């Protein structure tokens, strides 16, 4: 099978091991991508930041499908589903004794037989001296942007262009087998070299009949750009070029001297023979016309002289930490970066997570952060969405330079999640300084016969631990409606039996620890064969209950009545914080009036 399925750690993928056509007419193309965020001022002076830490590859090949290979390709494609796709970097598919000649260094290496599809996968630093199969190659793990279309030449023969874009964890990335420390390549003029002076002047035409346009950006500085065709004649020349591209982080850093490849006269400040320049693009595509020869069109942009001030500035990475109230020791940490970021021993993992709004204000109630986060099964946000959390989630957003985290780490937001809304497979998270705390009812004294204290608070004076009842629950004790729970073998305050509604209507159920914590308000209770049957105000989750059984704590509710609650139930009338002899209603004598509650 030349398109087999395999498991690599936590990754499920299929390996496409069909050998491609490789000729000048059908080259193997490898695209190398880095990201630079470029802000350009009105003077043509730039501010450039790295947008990723590592290289991202894409490979395009042409396959001729016939016989077993054609059948394997169709069956493997149909069975691929949402799984990842693994392909050898074919330009480095080398016999084992030539492995040192490779252009790329990969975290994962596939050793395979292209005739049978037999394979083994190794970590990049653990390739054995005598692997079992004839070829070694860096393993590119990625996805199809869309499934390729086969061009059927006959009923059994076809060709297909396959492009796989890297989409793997950081631990499966691919780098360059570094060689050289400078840009030494010269254009071969096989295609014309472009040489252009750019000037930022803009013309203003408002659509009227005036013949002369207005001018804008008059203070822009002119700069040279050039684009040339390069042929790299051997593997070392290819490695030299790629090593320099990665060293400069694509378009991030400039260097000197870069020669002007179209020189028509004397060297002057306006028409220099060489100048400081950067790569014009973060993408460098090599067309491998043979196993050791590659071509590419590469552009360069002159950098305006700013003296000692570098136009390449430190990166900005945002770190997002979600902390659950009942499990503060195990927060979830995400970074909008392609590499893990380690902060004071804590690791923030790369994730599809980005804030779309960050509002800071002198009015605390207006402070807000809004994030878009890709859905992750089992995460705090996923559990929030289905009502599986029983406490607050705190969001902390920090900003730092990933190359110097300790010195640049700054908190830009700290608040509580208020809403989590689904949008397809993306979650929109809104957090505010107070979360839902401002929606809670705040105790306030009322003149009436009801106690103004909350049971077990400082004014009540009762100790929660002295009035708790404990029992045992298991998943089978939760009824199908998920609102009814049987607590077995109860013991604690109140005796061996508990009257109906002893724990309700305002009692509290607590059970579980950490992420498995469940807290609910008890609405009512009844005895059944020595067990307590509870009705609670929100659905509970059986998968958060230990199969072998776990402890549940019950706290009695208090209705705030002087006689039945503070007297009969708790014997705490001395701490009553109400006006027991004030009537609930004051009769009105006016015509057509109805009794109204005293406020």
GIWO-V998263 format. One record per helix or strand of 3 or more residues. SS is the DSSP state (@ for helix, = for strand). FROM is the first residue (numbers start at 1). TO is the last residue. Records with the same first field share a line. If there is no record, write none. Layout:
SS: FROM-TO, FROM-TO
This chain:
=: 5-8, 11-16, 28-33, 36-40, 46-50, 56-66, 84-88, 104-106, 108-112, 119-123, 135-143, 157-166, 174-176, 194-198, 202-204, 214-216, 223-232, 255-259, 274-279, 283-290, 293-302, 317-324, 327-335, 341-343, 346-350, 353-359, 368-374, 393-400, 410-423, 426-432, 468-473, 484-492, 507-511, 518-528, 531-536, 550-555
@: 67-79, 90-92, 96-101, 124-126, 170-172, 235-247, 364-366, 380-385, 405-408, 437-439, 464-467, 475-477, 514-516, 542-544, 562-569, 573-575
